Amino acid sequence: AAGSMPNASYPGGTTEVFLDPAYPEVGDYQKKLIRKLLKRYPFDGIALDWLRYNERANGASGPLAAQFAGLAGKPWSAEAMTEPHLRAMWDDLRAREVAGWVKELLAELRPLHPGTAWSAFVLPWMFKEVAQSYRHLSAAGLDSLQPMIYWRDWQEDASFTSDVISPAP
């Protein structure tokens, strides 16, 4: 998918590539794949993963850039992201885009597959730069959110799990 939509893709780590849901062709492609899977296999649940941006700069040159400039009164820039209110505006704009895609997907597929539960794997709520909002994703119609907590990878101890889950919005 990333190879066929290079303008909508952002490199992640060593092999990961993230696709920008603000590009209609990205959402259309992903919906097509999920429709195919649901048509072929009797899934009782779908857990969406990698439903996010990789870092705050992702999307800055895409369709959301003009929306941000209109809201903020200035274009997206690394300097603008040092201002807390502009950074929060950008994070929320992208989180709404991610959740909007989920809402569209569920509106289309849930009536066709009413017995299928829908969830998403999400990073801890404090990772604002990835544009996953527990509130927006829940409002989009997901049945559950499954926090991914890699405390060892992040050089944390196991108590980090309760530190993340307890205050989650």
C-alpha positions in Angstrom: 0.0 0.0 0.0 2.8 2.4 0.9 4.6 1.7 -2.3 1.5 2.7 -4.3 0.8 5.8 -2.2 4.2 7.3 -1.5 2.7 10.8 -1.0 0.6 9.4 1.9 3.3 7.4 3.6 5.7 8.1 6.4 8.6 5.9 7.5 8.5 4.6 11.0 11.4 2.6 12.4 13.5 0.2 10.5 10.8 -1.4 8.3 7.6 0.2 9.4 5.6 2.6 7.1 2.6 4.5 8.3 -0.2 5.7 6.0 -1.9 9.0 6.5 -5.7 8.4 6.9 -6.3 12.0 5.8 -5.8 10.8 2.2 -9.1 9.4 1.0 -7.3 6.7 -1.1 -5.6 5.3 2.1 -8.9 4.8 3.9 -10.5 3.4 0.8 -7.7 0.9 0.4 -7.8 -0.2 4.0 -11.6 -0.5 3.9 -11.3 -2.6 0.8 -9.0 -5.1 2.5 -11.1 -5.4 5.6 -14.3 -5.9 3.4 -12.5 -8.7 1.6 -11.5 -10.4 4.8 -14.9 -10.2 6.3 -16.5 -11.5 3.1 -14.2 -14.5 3.0 -13.8 -15.4 6.7 -16.4 -15.5 9.5 -14.6 -13.3 12.0 -16.4 -12.6 15.3 -14.0 -9.8 16.0 -11.6 -7.4 14.3 -8.8 -5.7 16.3 -7.4 -2.7 14.4 -3.6 -2.1 14.9 -1.2 0.5 13.8 -4.1 2.9 13.8 -2.1 6.0 14.3 0.6 8.3 13.1 4.2 7.5 14.1 5.3 10.9 15.2 4.0 14.5 15.5 5.4 15.7 12.1 3.5 13.0 10.2 0.8 14.6 8.2 2.4 18.1 8.2 2.6 18.1 4.4 -0.7 16.3 3.8 -4.3 17.3 3.6 -4.5 18.3 7.3 -1.8 20.9 6.9 -4.3 23.4 5.3 -6.9 22.7 8.0 -4.3 23.3 10.7 -3.1 26.6 9.1 -6.8 27.7 8.9 -7.3 26.9 12.6 -4.0 28.1 13.9 -3.5 31.1 11.6 -0.1 29.9 10.7 1.4 26.9 8.8 2.5 23.8 10.6 6.2 24.0 11.6 8.5 22.5 14.2 8.6 25.9 15.8 4.8 26.1 15.9 4.8 22.7 17.7 6.7 24.3 20.6 3.6 26.3 21.5 1.4 24.0 23.7 -2.0 25.2 22.3 -0.9 24.7 18.7 0.6 21.3 19.5 -2.7 20.3 21.2 -4.7 21.6 18.2 -2.5 19.6 15.8 -2.7 16.4 18.0 -6.4 16.7 18.2 -6.9 17.4 14.5 -5.0 14.2 13.6 -6.7 12.1 16.4 -10.1 13.2 15.0 -8.9 12.1 11.5 -7.9 8.7 12.7 -11.2 8.3 14.7 -13.2 9.6 11.7 -11.8 6.9 9.5 -12.9 4.3 12.1 -16.3 5.8 12.3 -16.7 5.6 8.5 -15.5 2.0 8.5 -17.9 0.9 11.2 -20.8 2.8 9.6 -20.2 0.8 6.4 -19.3 -2.6 7.8 -21.2 -3.0 11.1 -24.6 -3.3 9.4 -23.2 -6.0 7.1 -21.5 -7.9 9.9 -23.6 -7.2 13.1 -22.0 -10.1 15.0 -18.5 -8.7 14.6 -16.9 -6.9 17.6 -14.6 -4.1 16.8 -11.6 -3.0 18.9 -8.3 -1.2 18.4 -4.8 -1.6 19.9 -3.7 1.7 21.3 -0.6 3.1 22.9 -0.9 4.7 26.3 -3.0 7.8 26.4 0.0 10.1 27.2 1.6 9.4 23.8 -0.2 12.4 22.2 2.2 12.6 19.2 0.7 9.4 17.7 -2.8 10.9 17.4 -4.7 8.2 19.2 -7.4 9.6 21.4 -9.2 7.1 23.7 -12.2 9.5 23.8 -12.4 10.0 20.0 -11.9 6.3 19.2 -14.6 5.3 21.7 -17.0 7.8 20.3 -16.2 6.4 16.8 -18.0 3.2 17.9 -15.3 0.8 18.8 -16.5 -1.9 21.3 -13.2 -1.8 23.2 -9.7 -0.3 23.3 -6.7 -2.5 24.1 -3.8 -0.6 25.5 -0.4 -1.8 24.4 2.1 -1.3 27.2 5.6 -2.4 26.4 7.1 -1.5 29.8 10.3 -3.5 29.3 10.9 -2.0 25.8 10.5 1.5 27.4 12.9 0.7 30.3 10.0 0.8 32.8 9.1 -1.6 35.5 5.8 -3.5 35.6 4.1 -0.9 37.8 4.1 1.3 34.7 1.1 -0.7 33.5 -1.1 0.5 36.4 0.3 4.0 36.1 -1.0 4.0 32.6 -4.3 2.3 33.1 -5.5 3.9 36.3 -5.7 7.5 35.2 -6.7 6.7 31.6 -9.5 9.0 30.4 
